[in-house]
Amino acid sequence: MLDFIGLGAQKSGTTLLYEHLKTVDEICLSKQKEIHFFDTDTQRDYTSYDKYFLHCDETKMKGEITPVYIYFDDIPQKIYDYAQQHGGGE
């Protein structure tokens, strides 16, 4: 289960945030910044998304940063659906 997703605008410091969070021992980020999983119109194959976090220790918070998520109205619902299928609360 993912713990957080970072979003923002272009040139708002998300790369700096990503690089900083990579140095925090309690956090494990996706190996790639800007996965763009939730902003595509393809079928939701969550196993392909979860593969971005296989390297993460289960004791750490897991997250990713894809800034453009802020611009899509349907992204919150897609993230909610993901969380519900992965045992997340409301």
N, C-alpha and C positions, 0 to 999 in steps of 0.2 A: 504494500500500500504506500502510495506517495503521501508525503506530509505537507508539501507546499509546492506552488508554482509561482514563479516570478514573472511579472509582465510589466510593460511600460511603453514608452514612446522611443522613437529613434533618437539617438544622441542624448539619452537621459541617464546614462551611467550603468546600464544593465550589464555591460561587459565587465566593468570594474567590480560591480557587485558579485558577479559570477566568479571572477578571479579571487576575490576576497573570501567568499564562502567556501571555495575549494580548500582554503588553508585552515578552516575550522574543524577540529578533530571530531566533533559531534555530528557533523553534517557530511553527507555523501551526495554529490551532484551527478547528474547524467554526464557521461564522458564527453558528450557533445552539447554545446550551448545551442539553443534554438532548434529543438527537435521538430517543431511544426506538426505534431501529431494531431492535435485537436482542431487545427484550422484547415484540414483537408476534408473533402466530401466523400472520401472512400469509406468502405465498410469498416466498422470498429473491430479491429483485431487487437485486443488488449495484450495478447502475448507478445506481439511485436513491439509494443510500447514498453512493456515490462523488461524486455531484453536490455534496454538502456540503463537498467539499474541492477543487473545481475552481479556486478562487481561490488555492490554495496553490502556492508556488514549490517545484519538485521538490527543491531543495537543503535545504529545511527539514523538520524532524520534523513529522509530522501527527498530530493527536490530537483526541479529543473527550471530553466528560465527561457521563455519564448516571448519576447516583448510584444509581438503583434497580436497576441491573444486578446489584448485590450480592445481591439478594433472590431471584433466579431460578436454580434449579439447572441449567437447560438453557442458560443464557447462555454459559458457558465453551465448550461444544461449538459453539454457533453462531458465536462469535468465532473459534474454531479453524478451523471450516469456511471462514469468510471468508478467513482468513489463508492457508489452503492453496490456495484458488482464486486468490489474488493473489500467489502466489509466495513466501509466507512460510515460514520454516523451522519446525522443531518446537520 
